[in-house]
Amino acid sequence: MSRSWDVLTAATTVGAGLLAGVFFAFSAFVMSGLRRLPDAGGAAAMRSINVTAQRPPLMIALFGVSALCAVVIVRALVTWSRPGAGWLVLGAILTLVGALGVTSVVNVPLNNRLDAGTVTWSEFLAGWDLANHARTILCLAGSAALLIGALRRP
């Protein structure tokens, strides 16, 4: 079971890092590029991105990593006395909150409002960017904590 656990932990750590990278890309240059467009063009491009984002590659990563995080939390709690368990729980929770929590509570509702035309482009950017920065940091911190937890396990 130890080898399976190592593989699961590694996949979760890499997945958290992958999500952090996707979110970082938006924070670092995608949203800046969209800001350079006229408001209508930026909003149209974002709506197009949102349609594309709802396809298997991102959805598998988002929900797959979230499921792996849930498994890591349960497994770490069951083996709480082993070194690194607390780091694994912390990392999985940070990743879950960043990836699934912030996305579903802030980013997706803002995407829906943009699609429905009930938010201006500038209002959208203000809320969406801040939430995206938060999920980037949370997933990156989650990946780091998962790595520390994995390295501390015998």
Buried (B, 14 or more C-beta within 10 A) or exposed (E): EEEEBEEBBEBBBBBBBBBBBBBBEBBEEBBEEBEEBEBEEBBBBBBEBBEEBEEEEEEEBBEBBBBBBBBBBEBBEEBEEBEBBBBBBBBBBBBBBBBBBBBEEBBBBBBEBBBEEEBEBEEBBEBBBEBBBBBBBBBBBBBBBBBBBBEBBE
